[in-house]
């Protein structure tokens, strides 16, 4: 299990996404003062008149990110069944792309419309989500290589 490089990729992807859950995802800055800060776990509103932006808009993102973290940990233990592991990693990549799209398109634009201030996406959580996506793609490639290697060995027998 640990001998395979894709296990390391899956673990690093899950760790990166878990750390991103607790870091700032985006912020709205007005006159060099942080106006509103969005985390995956909630919203910090430090504006003088509270905007009243509800944390309910984060529920979809939270569900998708937690599902990706749990499924990637489960995928590590499917090392004996490479075909199902391959399908699950492909599904994880799709879910993570959905989470990234939720951040950039749904979350950023919805709060920009509410506040009238452009979102700042230059935060570590965004980069960690992209690192996690790269790790899952590398794991997919590693699993596919293992499967091709086993099929080639079966042909030689």
C-alpha positions in Angstrom: 0.0 0.0 0.0 2.6 2.6 1.0 5.1 1.3 -1.6 3.0 2.7 -4.4 3.6 6.3 -5.3 -0.1 7.0 -6.0 -0.8 6.3 -2.3 1.5 9.1 -1.4 -0.2 11.3 -4.0 -3.6 10.5 -2.6 -2.5 11.2 0.9 -0.8 14.5 0.0 -4.0 15.5 -1.9 -6.2 14.8 1.1 -3.8 16.6 3.5 -3.6 19.7 1.2 -7.4 19.8 1.0 -7.8 19.3 4.7 -5.4 22.2 5.4 -7.2 24.4 2.8 -10.4 23.8 4.8 -9.1 26.0 7.6 -7.3 28.7 5.7 -8.8 31.8 4.1 -10.3 31.1 0.7 -11.1 34.6 -0.5 -11.4 38.1 0.9 -13.0 41.3 0.0 -10.8 44.3 0.7 -12.0 47.9 0.7 -9.6 50.9 1.3 -6.8 48.5 2.3 -9.0 47.0 5.1 -10.3 43.5 5.1 -14.1 43.8 4.6 -15.2 40.2 4.5 -13.1 37.0 4.7 -14.4 33.7 3.5 -13.2 30.4 4.8 -14.5 27.0 3.8 -15.7 26.6 7.4 -17.5 30.0 7.6 -17.5 33.7 6.9 -15.9 36.4 9.0 -17.7 39.7 8.5 -15.6 42.6 9.9 -17.4 45.4 8.2 -18.8 48.2 10.3 -22.4 47.7 9.3 -22.7 43.9 9.2 -23.6 42.8 5.7 -25.5 39.8 6.9 -24.0 37.4 4.4 -25.2 34.0 5.4 -22.9 31.0 5.8 -25.5 28.9 4.0 -23.9 29.7 0.6 -20.9 27.6 1.8 -22.8 24.4 2.5 -22.4 23.0 -1.1 -18.7 23.7 -1.1 -18.3 22.2 2.4 -20.1 19.0 1.4 -18.1 18.6 -1.8 -14.7 19.2 -0.1 -15.5 16.9 2.8 -16.7 14.2 0.4 -13.4 14.5 -1.6 -11.3 14.2 1.5 -13.2 11.1 2.9 -13.2 9.4 -0.5 -9.5 10.0 -1.1 -8.7 8.4 2.2 -11.0 5.4 1.3 -9.3 5.2 -2.1 -6.0 4.6 -0.4 -7.3 1.4 1.0 -8.6 0.1 -2.3 -5.1 -0.6 -3.5 -5.9 -4.3 -4.2 -8.7 -3.3 -6.6 -7.0 -1.0 -9.1 -10.0 -0.7 -11.4 -12.4 0.6 -8.8 -9.5 2.8 -7.4 -9.1 4.2 -10.9 -12.8 5.0 -11.2 -12.9 6.6 -7.7 -9.9 8.8 -8.4 -11.5 9.9 -11.7 -14.6 10.8 -9.7 -12.5 12.7 -7.1 -10.9 14.8 -9.9 -14.4 15.7 -11.2 -15.7 16.5 -7.7 -12.6 18.7 -7.0 -13.2 20.5 -10.3 -16.8 21.2 -9.2 -15.5 22.5 -5.8 -13.0 24.9 -7.6 -15.8 26.0 -9.9 -18.0 26.7 -6.9 -15.3 28.9 -5.4 -14.6 30.9 -8.5 -17.9 31.2 -10.1 -20.7 30.8 -7.6 -19.2 32.0 -4.3 -17.0 34.8 -5.7 -19.7 36.3 -8.0 -22.5 36.0 -5.5 -20.7 37.9 -2.7 -19.3 40.4 -5.2 -22.9 41.2 -6.2 -23.9 41.5 -2.6 -21.0 43.8 -1.5 -20.1 45.5 -4.7 -16.4 44.8 -4.1 -14.2 42.6 -6.2 -13.0 39.4 -4.6 -9.3 38.7 -3.9 -8.5 35.0 -4.7 -4.8 35.3 -3.8 -5.0 33.1 -0.7 -3.2 29.8 0.2 -6.5 27.8 0.3 -7.0 28.4 -3.4 -3.5 27.2 -4.2 -3.8 24.2 -2.0 -7.0 23.2 -3.8 -5.0 23.3 -7.1 -2.1 21.4 -5.6 -4.7 18.8 -4.4 -6.1 18.6 -8.0 -2.6 18.0 -9.4 -1.9 15.3 -6.8 -5.1 13.4 -7.7 -4.2 13.6 -11.4 -0.8 12.2 -10.7 -2.4 9.4 -8.6 -4.7 8.6 -11.5 -1.7 8.4 -13.8 0.2 6.1 -11.4 -2.8 3.8 -11.0 -3.2 3.6 -14.7 0.5 2.7 -15.1 0.2 -0.1 -12.5 -2.8 -1.5 -14.3 -1.0 -1.5 -17.6 2.0 -3.1 -16.0 -0.2 -5.9 -14.5 -1.9 -6.5 -17.9 1.4 -6.7 -19.7 2.7 -9.2 -17.1 -0.5 -11.3 -17.6 0.1 -11.3 -21.4 3.5 -12.8 -20.9 2.3 -15.7 -18.8 
